[in-house]
Amino acid sequence: MKTFLFSFFLVLSFATVSFSQDLQQKSTTLTNIRASSLNGEQPLVFIDSLATKINHLVIKPSQIEVLKIYKGASALKIFGEKGENGVVLVELKKDIPLQRLNKVYDHFKVSQANRKLKVLLNKSLLVDQQFFLADLSQIEKIEVTKLDATSPRKWSFNEDESYLNIVTVKE
């Protein structure tokens, strides 16, 4: 019996380490994709046929089941011009409802006046709002904010301009 229990816990520990390494690899891959897209050449991301951009996506890396990356000629061949900067296909572990920006506004009861403000995600500007896609459980709050006058990030010459900042859950 002791041998069986020892074997069981040994197998369980290897499975846990393997799962943890797989999860870490997916998180690292997403981080690498985000870092490589800083030059403006963002790959197109598809999650369950919904198009998004990696820095407009709010999900936990642990929710990802499969991550397929297409670059260069293979991306162009399969996806045409849309794939010129690469394509990332993401399959989630379970059916997680992902919402576009208007549904997020509705969920957090954002007023019509505030919906006209420029949108930030954790104080980074969302350039293409139509690509925003989020798991609502990963959004902590939505707040109206102004940028600090000493901030190196400037999206307007108007220092009094307000922004709608989507704050995500801290892990």
Beta strands, then each sheet from edge to edge (+ up, - down):
strand 1: 44-47
strand 2: 50-53
strand 3: 57-58
strand 4: 64-70
strand 5: 87-92
strand 6: 98-99
strand 7: 118-121
strand 8: 124-125
strand 9: 133-135
strand 10: 139-146
strand 11: 162-168
sheet 1: 2+ 1- 5- 4+
sheet 2: 3+ 9+ 6-
sheet 3: 8+ 7- 11- 10+
end
